[in-house]
Amino acid sequence: MPIVKIGIEIGGLARWLYSELRAAGLYAVCIDPRRLRGVTKTMPIKTDRNDARAIAQVMRVGWYTVVHIKGDLSQELRMLLNKSQNASDQADRYRE
C-alpha cells in the first residue's frame, strides 16, 4: 500500500520534520492536537503507539484540522529575533 498522506501532530520538532518530508516529495500535513484530543480521550492507556493509531484514524476519516506551517525563512527570522530578545534581556539584567 503506497503512502498517500502523512499526518504529524504539531509539536516541537514537527515543523522541521514536515519540511524534510515535503522536501523528499511526500505529502505531509500537520494536524491540530486539540481535535486529536477527542479521539485519544477514549483510549484507556495513552502511549506513542496509541497516539500513532489515533492520528492514522483521524487521517483516514478526515477528522482533523490542518495547521499552517510557516516557511523556513520565517522560522529562521523568528529564531533570530528570539535570540536577540534573550540577549537584550540578559544585558538588561547585568546592568541592574
N, C-alpha and C positions, 0 to 999 in steps of 0.2 A: 504494500500500500504506500503510495508516494505521500510525502509531506506536502500538504496544501497550504496550511496556515499554522503559524507558531504563536501561541499565546503566552505572554510574560506578565506576571503580576508586577506592577510598578513598585520599585523599591530602590535601594541604594545603587546597586550595580546594573539594574535593568536598562538604564539609558545607554550604557556602554555596550551591553550585550545586544540590545536592539540594533545599535549602529553596526556592529560587526555582522550580525545575521543579515541585515539588509545589504551590507557591502558584499556578502557572499552570495547574494541573489535570492535569498529566501524571503518569503512574505511573513513578516513578524508584526504583531500588534501588542502594545502594552495595554493591559486592561485595568480598570479601576477596582481597587481592592474592596471598596465599600459595597459594590454589587456582588462581589465574590463572597463576602461575609455571610450573606443569607444562605448560600449553599453549604458553606463549611460549618454553620451552626448546628446543622442536623447530624454532623459526624460525631460519634461517641469519643473518638480519640483523634486529636489533631497532630498529624505528622507530615513531614515533607511529601511522603508518598501519597497521603490522602489529599494534600493540597494540590499536587500534580493531577490527581484524578478529578478533583473539583474543577480545576482550570480546563482540563480536557472536556469535561461535561458541558461547561458553560460555552466553550468554543463550538462544540457540536450543535447545541440548540440555539445559540445566538443570544444568550442572556448576559451579555457583557457590554460595557461602555468603553470605547477606545479612548485612551489618554493621549493627548498631543505630546509629542517628544520634540523638544527644541533641537535645532541643528547644532552641529559640532562647534561652529563659531560662537553661537550664543552661549553654549555651555562653557567654553573656554573664557569668554569675556566675563561671565558671572563668577567663575572661579578666581580670575584675576582681581575683580572688584572686591570679592570677599577677602582675599589675601591682603589687599591694600587697606581695607577697613580694619582688619585684625592688626596689621602693623601700626596703623594710626592709633587704635585703641591702646596698644601696648606702649606706644610712645607717650601718650597722654598719662598713662599710669606711672611711668617713670618720672615725668615732670612734676607730679604731685608730691 
